[in-house]
Every structure is written in C-alpha cells, then in structure tokens.
C-alpha cells in the first residue's frame, strides 16, 4: 500500500470513506492547482478505491496544466476560469493554470462527465 494511503488509513477523520460509496466515482484534477494538491489527492482516492476493491468503474481525469477552478456549463458559466482572485484588502488568491489551459480542460472534461453520468445513471 502506498505510504500516503497508509497514512490516511491511520487517520480516518481526515478523509471521506470513498470505499463505502455505492457507485462509480469520477474525479477531475488540475496538475497546476495552487489551492491544494488536488491531483495527488485524486490519486490517493483512486489508490484507496483499488486497495479496497471498489467494484465500480472509477475514473480520474487529470489535466497537468489546469488549475483549481474550471467552469462548466450551468455553473457560473458567465465567469471565465479563475486563475487569480483579489477579494480586496491586499489579498490575492492564486488558483493556478491559465485561462487557456483551464478553458481547454473544461471543454475536454465536460462531454466526458456527461458520458460518465449517462453510462452510470441510465438503468
């Protein structure tokens, strides 16, 4: 078992028990996420599911140049993919990626997400 997975198994309060989920899981992560290590967390989730023999088709879409925020249709679609946010008070939050990389990621991931839902929600 991977050291990160092993460490998480010792601290169950720090994680969601994904292995108990009754259905397939799809994760989308950006390799340039500057808010937190989403790609590594997604890898750990996938390893955890494998270690626990989760019986569903689980998918991790990893986009190495994408940041934290990706906007998809129907979710704040009037906003561009955020790379930075300056809420005021001299504070700036960096989300990573670039407008171009985040947009490319959203355009690629959206139909895959719809397909995943169609495959797994249709009786």
CNS distance restraints for C-alpha pairs under 8 A (distance, minus, plus):
assign (resid   1 and name CA) (resid   5 and name CA) 6.56 0.50 0.50
assign (resid   1 and name CA) (resid   6 and name CA) 6.24 0.50 0.50
assign (resid   1 and name CA) (resid  51 and name CA) 7.38 0.50 0.50
assign (resid   2 and name CA) (resid   6 and name CA) 6.08 0.50 0.50
assign (resid   2 and name CA) (resid  47 and name CA) 7.81 0.50 0.50
assign (resid   3 and name CA) (resid   7 and name CA) 5.98 0.50 0.50
assign (resid   4 and name CA) (resid   8 and name CA) 6.18 0.50 0.50
assign (resid   4 and name CA) (resid  44 and name CA) 6.93 0.50 0.50
assign (resid   5 and name CA) (resid   9 and name CA) 6.16 0.50 0.50
assign (resid   5 and name CA) (resid  44 and name CA) 6.04 0.50 0.50
assign (resid   5 and name CA) (resid  47 and name CA) 7.11 0.50 0.50
assign (resid   5 and name CA) (resid  48 and name CA) 6.34 0.50 0.50
assign (resid   6 and name CA) (resid  10 and name CA) 6.56 0.50 0.50
assign (resid   7 and name CA) (resid  11 and name CA) 6.70 0.50 0.50
assign (resid   8 and name CA) (resid  12 and name CA) 6.35 0.50 0.50
assign (resid   8 and name CA) (resid  14 and name CA) 7.06 0.50 0.50
assign (resid   8 and name CA) (resid  15 and name CA) 7.00 0.50 0.50
assign (resid  11 and name CA) (resid  15 and name CA) 7.62 0.50 0.50
assign (resid  12 and name CA) (resid  16 and name CA) 7.85 0.50 0.50
assign (resid  12 and name CA) (resid  17 and name CA) 7.92 0.50 0.50
assign (resid  17 and name CA) (resid  21 and name CA) 7.54 0.50 0.50
assign (resid  18 and name CA) (resid  45 and name CA) 7.27 0.50 0.50
assign (resid  18 and name CA) (resid  48 and name CA) 7.92 0.50 0.50
assign (resid  18 and name CA) (resid  49 and name CA) 7.02 0.50 0.50
assign (resid  19 and name CA) (resid  48 and name CA) 7.20 0.50 0.50
assign (resid  19 and name CA) (resid  49 and name CA) 5.53 0.50 0.50
assign (resid  19 and name CA) (resid  52 and name CA) 6.34 0.50 0.50
assign (resid  19 and name CA) (resid  54 and name CA) 5.95 0.50 0.50
assign (resid  23 and name CA) (resid  56 and name CA) 6.10 0.50 0.50
assign (resid  24 and name CA) (resid  56 and name CA) 4.87 0.50 0.50
assign (resid  24 and name CA) (resid  57 and name CA) 5.38 0.50 0.50
assign (resid  24 and name CA) (resid  58 and name CA) 5.09 0.50 0.50
assign (resid  24 and name CA) (resid  59 and name CA) 7.92 0.50 0.50
assign (resid  24 and name CA) (resid 120 and name CA) 7.43 0.50 0.50
assign (resid  25 and name CA) (resid  56 and name CA) 7.80 0.50 0.50
assign (resid  25 and name CA) (resid  57 and name CA) 7.33 0.50 0.50
assign (resid  25 and name CA) (resid  58 and name CA) 4.76 0.50 0.50
assign (resid  25 and name CA) (resid  59 and name CA) 6.28 0.50 0.50
assign (resid  26 and name CA) (resid  58 and name CA) 5.80 0.50 0.50
assign (resid  26 and name CA) (resid  59 and name CA) 4.66 0.50 0.50
assign (resid  26 and name CA) (resid  60 and name CA) 5.73 0.50 0.50
assign (resid  26 and name CA) (resid  61 and name CA) 7.58 0.50 0.50
assign (resid  26 and name CA) (resid 113 and name CA) 7.82 0.50 0.50
assign (resid  26 and name CA) (resid 116 and name CA) 7.74 0.50 0.50
assign (resid  27 and name CA) (resid  42 and name CA) 6.50 0.50 0.50
assign (resid  27 and name CA) (resid  59 and name CA) 6.23 0.50 0.50
assign (resid  27 and name CA) (resid  60 and name CA) 4.62 0.50 0.50
assign (resid  27 and name CA) (resid  61 and name CA) 6.08 0.50 0.50
assign (resid  28 and name CA) (resid  42 and name CA) 7.80 0.50 0.50
assign (resid  28 and name CA) (resid  60 and name CA) 5.84 0.50 0.50
assign (resid  28 and name CA) (resid  61 and name CA) 4.73 0.50 0.50
assign (resid  28 and name CA) (resid  62 and name CA) 5.94 0.50 0.50
assign (resid  28 and name CA) (resid  63 and name CA) 7.82 0.50 0.50
assign (resid  28 and name CA) (resid 109 and name CA) 7.80 0.50 0.50
assign (resid  29 and name CA) (resid  33 and name CA) 7.80 0.50 0.50
assign (resid  29 and name CA) (resid  38 and name CA) 5.62 0.50 0.50
assign (resid  29 and name CA) (resid  39 and name CA) 5.04 0.50 0.50
assign (resid  29 and name CA) (resid  42 and name CA) 6.99 0.50 0.50
assign (resid  29 and name CA) (resid  60 and name CA) 7.61 0.50 0.50
assign (resid  29 and name CA) (resid  61 and name CA) 6.39 0.50 0.50
assign (resid  29 and name CA) (resid  62 and name CA) 5.01 0.50 0.50
assign (resid  29 and name CA) (resid  63 and name CA) 6.22 0.50 0.50
assign (resid  29 and name CA) (resid  66 and name CA) 7.63 0.50 0.50
assign (resid  29 and name CA) (resid  67 and name CA) 7.95 0.50 0.50
assign (resid  29 and name CA) (resid  68 and name CA) 7.48 0.50 0.50
assign (resid  30 and name CA) (resid  38 and name CA) 6.69 0.50 0.50
assign (resid  30 and name CA) (resid  39 and name CA) 6.03 0.50 0.50
assign (resid  30 and name CA) (resid  62 and name CA) 5.99 0.50 0.50
assign (resid  30 and name CA) (resid  63 and name CA) 4.90 0.50 0.50
assign (resid  30 and name CA) (resid  64 and name CA) 5.58 0.50 0.50
assign (resid  30 and name CA) (resid  65 and name CA) 6.40 0.50 0.50
assign (resid  30 and name CA) (resid  66 and name CA) 4.31 0.50 0.50
assign (resid  30 and name CA) (resid  67 and name CA) 4.92 0.50 0.50
assign (resid  30 and name CA) (resid  68 and name CA) 6.13 0.50 0.50
assign (resid  30 and name CA) (resid  97 and name CA) 7.66 0.50 0.50
assign (resid  31 and name CA) (resid  37 and name CA) 7.84 0.50 0.50
assign (resid  31 and name CA) (resid  38 and name CA) 7.49 0.50 0.50
assign (resid  31 and name CA) (resid  39 and name CA) 5.76 0.50 0.50
assign (resid  31 and name CA) (resid  62 and name CA) 7.00 0.50 0.50
assign (resid  31 and name CA) (resid  63 and name CA) 5.92 0.50 0.50
assign (resid  31 and name CA) (resid  64 and name CA) 3.98 0.50 0.50
assign (resid  31 and name CA) (resid  65 and name CA) 5.67 0.50 0.50
assign (resid  31 and name CA) (resid  66 and name CA) 5.90 0.50 0.50
assign (resid  31 and name CA) (resid  67 and name CA) 6.63 0.50 0.50
assign (resid  32 and name CA) (resid  64 and name CA) 6.35 0.50 0.50
assign (resid  32 and name CA) (resid  65 and name CA) 5.51 0.50 0.50
assign (resid  32 and name CA) (resid  66 and name CA) 5.42 0.50 0.50
assign (resid  32 and name CA) (resid  67 and name CA) 4.68 0.50 0.50
assign (resid  32 and name CA) (resid  68 and name CA) 7.38 0.50 0.50
assign (resid  32 and name CA) (resid  96 and name CA) 5.30 0.50 0.50
assign (resid  32 and name CA) (resid  97 and name CA) 5.35 0.50 0.50
assign (resid  33 and name CA) (resid  37 and name CA) 6.31 0.50 0.50
assign (resid  33 and name CA) (resid  38 and name CA) 6.52 0.50 0.50
assign (resid  33 and name CA) (resid  39 and name CA) 7.87 0.50 0.50
assign (resid  33 and name CA) (resid  66 and name CA) 6.73 0.50 0.50
assign (resid  33 and name CA) (resid  67 and name CA) 3.99 0.50 0.50
assign (resid  33 and name CA) (resid  68 and name CA) 4.48 0.50 0.50
assign (resid  33 and name CA) (resid  95 and name CA) 5.86 0.50 0.50
assign (resid  33 and name CA) (resid  96 and name CA) 5.03 0.50 0.50
assign (resid  33 and name CA) (resid  97 and name CA) 6.74 0.50 0.50
assign (resid  34 and name CA) (resid  67 and name CA) 6.60 0.50 0.50
assign (resid  34 and name CA) (resid  68 and name CA) 6.64 0.50 0.50
assign (resid  34 and name CA) (resid  94 and name CA) 6.09 0.50 0.50
assign (resid  34 and name CA) (resid  95 and name CA) 4.81 0.50 0.50
assign (resid  34 and name CA) (resid  96 and name CA) 4.92 0.50 0.50
assign (resid  35 and name CA) (resid  68 and name CA) 6.46 0.50 0.50
assign (resid  35 and name CA) (resid  94 and name CA) 6.93 0.50 0.50
assign (resid  35 and name CA) (resid  95 and name CA) 5.49 0.50 0.50
assign (resid  35 and name CA) (resid  96 and name CA) 7.65 0.50 0.50
assign (resid  36 and name CA) (resid  68 and name CA) 7.97 0.50 0.50
assign (resid  37 and name CA) (resid  41 and name CA) 6.20 0.50 0.50
assign (resid  38 and name CA) (resid  42 and name CA) 5.97 0.50 0.50
assign (resid  38 and name CA) (resid  68 and name CA) 7.74 0.50 0.50
assign (resid  39 and name CA) (resid  43 and name CA) 6.15 0.50 0.50
assign (resid  39 and name CA) (resid  62 and name CA) 6.76 0.50 0.50
assign (resid  40 and name CA) (resid  44 and name CA) 6.20 0.50 0.50
assign (resid  41 and name CA) (resid  45 and name CA) 6.24 0.50 0.50
assign (resid  42 and name CA) (resid  46 and name CA) 6.22 0.50 0.50
assign (resid  42 and name CA) (resid  60 and name CA) 6.98 0.50 0.50
assign (resid  43 and name CA) (resid  47 and name CA) 6.11 0.50 0.50
assign (resid  43 and name CA) (resid  60 and name CA) 7.77 0.50 0.50
assign (resid  44 and name CA) (resid  48 and name CA) 5.99 0.50 0.50
assign (resid  45 and name CA) (resid  49 and name CA) 6.17 0.50 0.50
assign (resid  46 and name CA) (resid  50 and name CA) 6.23 0.50 0.50
assign (resid  46 and name CA) (resid  58 and name CA) 7.51 0.50 0.50
assign (resid  46 and name CA) (resid  60 and name CA) 7.44 0.50 0.50
assign (resid  47 and name CA) (resid  51 and name CA) 6.06 0.50 0.50
assign (resid  48 and name CA) (resid  52 and name CA) 6.18 0.50 0.50
assign (resid  49 and name CA) (resid  53 and name CA) 6.07 0.50 0.50
assign (resid  49 and name CA) (resid  54 and name CA) 5.14 0.50 0.50
assign (resid  50 and name CA) (resid  54 and name CA) 6.15 0.50 0.50
assign (resid  61 and name CA) (resid 109 and name CA) 7.47 0.50 0.50
assign (resid  63 and name CA) (resid 105 and name CA) 6.57 0.50 0.50
assign (resid  65 and name CA) (resid  97 and name CA) 5.62 0.50 0.50
assign (resid  65 and name CA) (resid  98 and name CA) 7.73 0.50 0.50
assign (resid  65 and name CA) (resid 101 and name CA) 5.85 0.50 0.50
assign (resid  65 and name CA) (resid 102 and name CA) 7.63 0.50 0.50
assign (resid  66 and name CA) (resid  96 and name CA) 6.94 0.50 0.50
assign (resid  66 and name CA) (resid  97 and name CA) 4.38 0.50 0.50
assign (resid  66 and name CA) (resid  98 and name CA) 6.89 0.50 0.50
assign (resid  66 and name CA) (resid 101 and name CA) 5.35 0.50 0.50
assign (resid  66 and name CA) (resid 102 and name CA) 4.94 0.50 0.50
assign (resid  66 and name CA) (resid 105 and name CA) 6.55 0.50 0.50
assign (resid  67 and name CA) (resid  83 and name CA) 7.04 0.50 0.50
assign (resid  67 and name CA) (resid  95 and name CA) 5.66 0.50 0.50
assign (resid  67 and name CA) (resid  96 and name CA) 4.09 0.50 0.50
assign (resid  67 and name CA) (resid  97 and name CA) 3.85 0.50 0.50
assign (resid  67 and name CA) (resid  98 and name CA) 7.09 0.50 0.50
assign (resid  67 and name CA) (resid 101 and name CA) 7.99 0.50 0.50
assign (resid  67 and name CA) (resid 102 and name CA) 6.42 0.50 0.50
assign (resid  68 and name CA) (resid  83 and name CA) 7.96 0.50 0.50
assign (resid  68 and name CA) (resid  95 and name CA) 5.15 0.50 0.50
assign (resid  68 and name CA) (resid  96 and name CA) 6.18 0.50 0.50
assign (resid  68 and name CA) (resid  97 and name CA) 7.37 0.50 0.50
assign (resid  69 and name CA) (resid  81 and name CA) 5.96 0.50 0.50
assign (resid  69 and name CA) (resid  82 and name CA) 5.78 0.50 0.50
assign (resid  69 and name CA) (resid  83 and name CA) 7.35 0.50 0.50
assign (resid  69 and name CA) (resid  95 and name CA) 6.65 0.50 0.50
assign (resid  69 and name CA) (resid 102 and name CA) 7.40 0.50 0.50
assign (resid  70 and name CA) (resid  81 and name CA) 5.39 0.50 0.50
assign (resid  70 and name CA) (resid  82 and name CA) 7.45 0.50 0.50
assign (resid  70 and name CA) (resid 102 and name CA) 5.83 0.50 0.50
assign (resid  70 and name CA) (resid 103 and name CA) 7.11 0.50 0.50
assign (resid  70 and name CA) (resid 105 and name CA) 7.47 0.50 0.50
assign (resid  70 and name CA) (resid 106 and name CA) 5.85 0.50 0.50
assign (resid  71 and name CA) (resid  75 and name CA) 6.28 0.50 0.50
assign (resid  71 and name CA) (resid  76 and name CA) 6.64 0.50 0.50
assign (resid  71 and name CA) (resid  77 and name CA) 6.19 0.50 0.50
assign (resid  71 and name CA) (resid  79 and name CA) 7.44 0.50 0.50
assign (resid  71 and name CA) (resid  80 and name CA) 7.06 0.50 0.50
assign (resid  71 and name CA) (resid  81 and name CA) 5.65 0.50 0.50
assign (resid  71 and name CA) (resid 103 and name CA) 7.80 0.50 0.50
assign (resid  71 and name CA) (resid 106 and name CA) 6.51 0.50 0.50
assign (resid  72 and name CA) (resid  76 and name CA) 7.58 0.50 0.50
assign (resid  72 and name CA) (resid  77 and name CA) 6.29 0.50 0.50
assign (resid  72 and name CA) (resid 106 and name CA) 6.12 0.50 0.50
assign (resid  72 and name CA) (resid 107 and name CA) 7.98 0.50 0.50
assign (resid  72 and name CA) (resid 110 and name CA) 6.69 0.50 0.50
assign (resid  73 and name CA) (resid  77 and name CA) 5.34 0.50 0.50
assign (resid  80 and name CA) (resid  99 and name CA) 7.40 0.50 0.50
assign (resid  81 and name CA) (resid  99 and name CA) 5.91 0.50 0.50
assign (resid  81 and name CA) (resid 102 and name CA) 6.05 0.50 0.50
assign (resid  81 and name CA) (resid 103 and name CA) 6.50 0.50 0.50
assign (resid  82 and name CA) (resid  95 and name CA) 6.82 0.50 0.50
assign (resid  82 and name CA) (resid  99 and name CA) 7.17 0.50 0.50
assign (resid  83 and name CA) (resid  94 and name CA) 6.10 0.50 0.50
assign (resid  83 and name CA) (resid  95 and name CA) 4.98 0.50 0.50
assign (resid  83 and name CA) (resid  96 and name CA) 5.26 0.50 0.50
assign (resid  83 and name CA) (resid  97 and name CA) 6.16 0.50 0.50
assign (resid  83 and name CA) (resid  98 and name CA) 5.91 0.50 0.50
assign (resid  83 and name CA) (resid  99 and name CA) 6.66 0.50 0.50
assign (resid  84 and name CA) (resid  92 and name CA) 6.80 0.50 0.50
assign (resid  84 and name CA) (resid  93 and name CA) 5.53 0.50 0.50
assign (resid  84 and name CA) (resid  94 and name CA) 4.48 0.50 0.50
assign (resid  84 and name CA) (resid  95 and name CA) 5.64 0.50 0.50
assign (resid  84 and name CA) (resid  96 and name CA) 7.35 0.50 0.50
assign (resid  85 and name CA) (resid  92 and name CA) 5.64 0.50 0.50
assign (resid  85 and name CA) (resid  93 and name CA) 5.12 0.50 0.50
assign (resid  85 and name CA) (resid  94 and name CA) 6.60 0.50 0.50
assign (resid  85 and name CA) (resid  95 and name CA) 7.94 0.50 0.50
assign (resid  86 and name CA) (resid  90 and name CA) 7.43 0.50 0.50
assign (resid  86 and name CA) (resid  91 and name CA) 5.85 0.50 0.50
assign (resid  86 and name CA) (resid  92 and name CA) 4.42 0.50 0.50
assign (resid  86 and name CA) (resid  93 and name CA) 6.35 0.50 0.50
assign (resid  87 and name CA) (resid  91 and name CA) 6.47 0.50 0.50
assign (resid  87 and name CA) (resid  92 and name CA) 6.83 0.50 0.50
assign (resid  88 and name CA) (resid  92 and name CA) 7.67 0.50 0.50
assign (resid  97 and name CA) (resid 101 and name CA) 6.04 0.50 0.50
assign (resid  97 and name CA) (resid 102 and name CA) 6.08 0.50 0.50
assign (resid  98 and name CA) (resid 102 and name CA) 5.83 0.50 0.50
assign (resid  99 and name CA) (resid 103 and name CA) 5.99 0.50 0.50
assign (resid 100 and name CA) (resid 104 and name CA) 6.09 0.50 0.50
assign (resid 101 and name CA) (resid 105 and name CA) 6.08 0.50 0.50
assign (resid 102 and name CA) (resid 106 and name CA) 6.20 0.50 0.50
assign (resid 103 and name CA) (resid 107 and name CA) 6.13 0.50 0.50
assign (resid 104 and name CA) (resid 108 and name CA) 6.14 0.50 0.50
assign (resid 105 and name CA) (resid 109 and name CA) 5.86 0.50 0.50
assign (resid 106 and name CA) (resid 110 and name CA) 5.78 0.50 0.50
assign (resid 107 and name CA) (resid 111 and name CA) 7.47 0.50 0.50
assign (resid 108 and name CA) (resid 112 and name CA) 7.08 0.50 0.50
assign (resid 109 and name CA) (resid 113 and name CA) 6.06 0.50 0.50
assign (resid 110 and name CA) (resid 114 and name CA) 6.31 0.50 0.50
assign (resid 111 and name CA) (resid 115 and name CA) 6.08 0.50 0.50
assign (resid 112 and name CA) (resid 116 and name CA) 6.05 0.50 0.50
assign (resid 113 and name CA) (resid 117 and name CA) 6.23 0.50 0.50
assign (resid 114 and name CA) (resid 118 and name CA) 6.07 0.50 0.50
assign (resid 115 and name CA) (resid 119 and name CA) 6.04 0.50 0.50
assign (resid 116 and name CA) (resid 120 and name CA) 6.15 0.50 0.50
assign (resid 117 and name CA) (resid 121 and name CA) 5.60 0.50 0.50
assign (resid 117 and name CA) (resid 122 and name CA) 7.99 0.50 0.50
assign (resid 118 and name CA) (resid 122 and name CA) 5.75 0.50 0.50
